[in-house]
Amino acid sequence: MRNVLIDAGPLIALFAVDDAHHVRYDRLVAESAESGLRLVTTWPCVVEASYILEAPLRFELLEWIERGGVQVFPFDTPALAVMLPWMRRYTEKTKRDMDLADASLLWLANESGLREIMTLDVKDFARYRLPDGEALALL
């Protein structure tokens, strides 16, 4: 089974057929599903995607998640002790905010060992590094 992180942008693109990235991610997910793909995300990414998508697409996304389309990992309050320093460092260093959704995905990558991510935030995720200095592979 291949586990891949998914950010809010591709989640939106999967459901918004008029999104410029819909075909790309729809095809990538369909092709990868044949070889055993499991998409993994966090609640901040789900919240971001559901906020941006309008009804009925918002409901379609949430129903898809309910049916197991993506595995959503929760985190407890102590995980913020890991995420907040990253958010501060990347925000202060580059003057580009690292939001909670991005920090939660980096945290999940660090916790789980997952190293591939579907994201439209190429500029951001290209600069993020795990504690060991490793970057995520962007899909």
Sequence and secondary structure as in RCSB ss.txt:
>XXXX:A:sequence
MRNVLIDAGPLIALFAVDDAHHVRYDRLVAESAESGLRLVTTWPCVVEASYILEAPLRFELLEWIERGGVQVFPF
DTPALAVMLPWMRRYTEKTKRDMDLADASLLWLANESGLREIMTLDVKDFARYRLPDGEALALL
>XXXX:A:secstr
 EEEEE HHHHHHHH TTSTTHHHHHHHHHHHHHT EEEEEEHHHHHHHHHHS TTHHHHHHHHHHTTSSEEE  
 GGGHHHHHHHHHHHHHHHSS   HHHHHHHHHHHHH   EEE S HHHHHH   TTS   EE 
